[in-house]
Amino acid sequence: MTRGGQGLARVAVVVRAGAAPLWWLGVFAAGVGVLVPGLTGRRIGVLAGAALFLVAAVVVAYARRGRYRALARSAARAGRYDVLQDRAVTARNWRRAHRWWLLLAFLAALGCAFAVPAAGGLLLAGCGAGLWLKAAWIGRLEQADEALLWVRVDWLRAGAGRPTGNAVKAYRTTGVAAGDAAPGGARRRAPALV
């Protein structure tokens, strides 16, 4: 980075980075949990897990929306020398920084299966689904404003990868064609060849 430019990561990509690992670890833990009878029995465990899945998805999807809106409203245009981080790099950095938390959450979900089968795994999967829903909501904000939201990479490090953490003071914006991720953080699809 030269002349005062900053490294910028997409807000939606940071949010979405945890969705896939939480979802798949949760589904796997729930699948293993169904094999264990547990203290409550499978039926109660799966029903409790389904309720936890829904609650977790809603809570995660709606958490801190006001902060996201406030940062989006006050966002400044990205500078000429700012460096836009690739989607894959952002996701890899988030997952690398949170790998031990993901492992502990997975082990806790597996351990929970001995008491309430599948419930811990479904809770974990619900958190992943909630992150996908939140990323989709951010994508709708970006489409409505016709501007992609970015956050400084150094602020993410200070806030442990949270795009609304205390270290984050403001977002930056670019046009919707910038970067390699579509609004919402998904991979940008290549245009079809005619």
C-alpha positions in Angstrom: 0.0 0.0 0.0 1.4 3.3 -1.0 0.6 7.0 -0.3 -1.6 6.3 2.7 -3.8 3.6 1.2 -5.5 1.1 3.5 -6.2 -2.6 3.0 -9.9 -3.1 2.8 -12.0 -6.2 3.3 -15.7 -6.7 2.3 -18.0 -6.5 5.3 -20.4 -9.1 3.8 -17.5 -11.5 3.2 -16.3 -11.2 6.8 -19.8 -11.9 8.0 -20.2 -14.8 5.6 -16.8 -16.3 6.3 -18.0 -18.1 9.5 -21.3 -19.4 8.0 -20.0 -22.4 6.1 -17.7 -23.8 8.9 -20.4 -23.3 11.5 -23.1 -24.9 9.2 -21.0 -28.0 8.2 -19.6 -28.6 11.7 -23.1 -28.2 13.1 -24.6 -30.6 10.6 -21.9 -33.2 11.2 -22.2 -32.9 15.0 -26.0 -33.2 14.8 -25.6 -36.3 12.6 -23.2 -37.9 15.1 -25.5 -36.8 17.9 -28.5 -38.6 16.5 -26.5 -41.8 16.8 -26.2 -41.4 20.6 -29.4 -42.0 22.6 -28.4 -39.4 25.2 -30.2 -38.7 28.5 -33.3 -37.2 27.0 -33.7 -39.5 24.0 -33.4 -38.8 20.3 -36.9 -37.4 19.7 -36.6 -34.7 22.5 -33.0 -34.0 21.4 -34.0 -33.4 17.8 -37.0 -31.3 18.7 -35.0 -29.2 21.2 -32.3 -28.9 18.5 -34.8 -27.7 15.9 -36.0 -25.0 18.3 -32.4 -24.0 19.1 -31.6 -23.9 15.3 -34.5 -21.4 14.7 -33.7 -19.2 17.7 -30.0 -19.1 16.9 -30.6 -18.3 13.2 -33.0 -15.4 14.1 -30.8 -14.0 16.8 -27.6 -14.1 14.8 -29.3 -12.7 11.7 -30.8 -9.7 13.5 -27.9 -9.0 16.0 -26.3 -5.5 15.7 -28.3 -4.5 12.6 -28.5 -0.9 13.9 -24.7 -0.7 14.1 -24.3 -2.0 10.6 -26.9 0.6 9.3 -25.1 3.4 11.2 -21.7 2.5 9.8 -23.1 2.2 6.3 -24.8 5.6 6.5 -21.6 7.3 7.6 -19.4 5.4 5.1 -16.9 7.4 3.0 -15.8 6.6 -0.5 -12.7 4.4 -0.7 -9.5 6.3 -1.6 -7.6 5.9 -4.8 -4.7 4.0 -3.2 -6.8 1.7 -1.0 -6.2 -2.0 -1.7 -9.3 -4.2 -1.9 -8.7 -7.6 -0.4 -9.8 -10.7 -2.4 -12.8 -12.6 -1.1 -10.8 -15.8 -0.6 -8.1 -14.0 1.4 -10.7 -12.4 3.7 -12.5 -15.7 4.3 -9.2 -17.6 4.9 -8.0 -14.9 7.4 -11.2 -15.0 9.3 -11.2 -18.8 9.5 -7.6 -19.0 10.5 -8.1 -16.5 13.3 -11.1 -18.4 14.6 -10.0 -22.0 14.0 -9.7 -22.7 17.8 -13.1 -21.3 18.6 -14.6 -23.3 15.8 -12.9 -26.5 17.1 -14.1 -25.8 20.7 -17.7 -25.1 19.5 -17.6 -28.4 17.5 -16.3 -30.4 20.5 -18.9 -28.8 22.7 -21.7 -29.7 20.3 -20.4 -33.3 20.1 -20.2 -33.5 23.9 -23.7 -32.1 24.2 -25.0 -35.1 22.3 -24.6 -37.3 25.3 -27.1 -35.3 27.2 -29.4 -33.9 24.4 -28.8 -35.7 21.1 -28.3 -33.4 18.0 -29.2 -30.2 19.9 -25.7 -28.8 20.1 -25.0 -29.5 16.4 -28.3 -27.9 15.3 -27.5 -24.9 17.5 -24.2 -24.5 15.7 -25.8 -25.0 12.3 -28.4 -22.3 13.2 -25.6 -19.8 13.9 -24.1 -20.6 10.5 -27.6 -20.1 8.8 -28.0 -16.8 10.7 -24.7 -15.6 9.3 -25.8 -16.4 5.8 -29.0 -14.5 6.4 -27.1 -11.5 7.8 -24.8 -11.5 4.8 -27.8 -11.6 2.4 -29.3 -8.6 4.3 -26.1 -6.7 4.0 -26.2 -7.5 0.2 -29.7 -6.0 0.0 -28.4 -2.8 1.8 -25.5 -2.7 -0.8 -27.9 -3.1 -3.7 -30.2 -0.5 -2.4 -27.4 2.0 -2.0 -25.6 0.8 -5.1 -22.4 0.7 -3.1 -20.3 -2.2 -1.6 -19.3 -1.8 2.0 -15.7 -2.3 3.1 -13.9 -2.3 6.4 -10.2 -1.6 7.1 -8.2 -4.9 7.6 -6.2 -3.5 10.5 -9.5 -2.8 12.4 -10.6 -6.3 11.9 -7.5 -7.6 13.5 -8.0 -5.4 16.5 -11.6 -6.4 16.8 -11.0 -10.2 16.3 -12.7 -10.2 12.9 -15.9 -8.5 13.8 -17.0 -5.9 11.3 -19.0 -4.0 13.9 -16.5 -4.3 16.7 -15.4 -1.4 18.9 -12.2 -1.0 16.8 -14.3 -0.3 13.6 -14.9 3.5 13.3 -16.3 3.7 9.8 -16.9 1.8 6.6 -15.6 2.7 3.1 -17.7 2.3 -0.1 -17.0 1.4 -3.7 -19.1 0.8 -6.8 -20.9 -2.5 -7.1 -18.4 -3.7 -9.7 -15.4 -3.5 -7.4 -13.7 -6.6 -6.0 -14.4 -10.2 -6.7 -17.5 -10.7 -4.6 -21.1 -9.9 -5.4 -23.4 -7.9 -3.0 -23.9 -10.2 0.0 -20.4 -11.6 -0.2 -21.0 -14.5 -2.5 -18.7 -15.3 -5.4 -19.3 -13.1 -8.3 -20.6 -15.1 -11.2 -18.8 -14.7 -14.5 -21.1 -13.4 -17.3 -22.3 -16.1 -19.6 -20.6 -16.2 -23.0 -22.8 -15.9 -26.0 
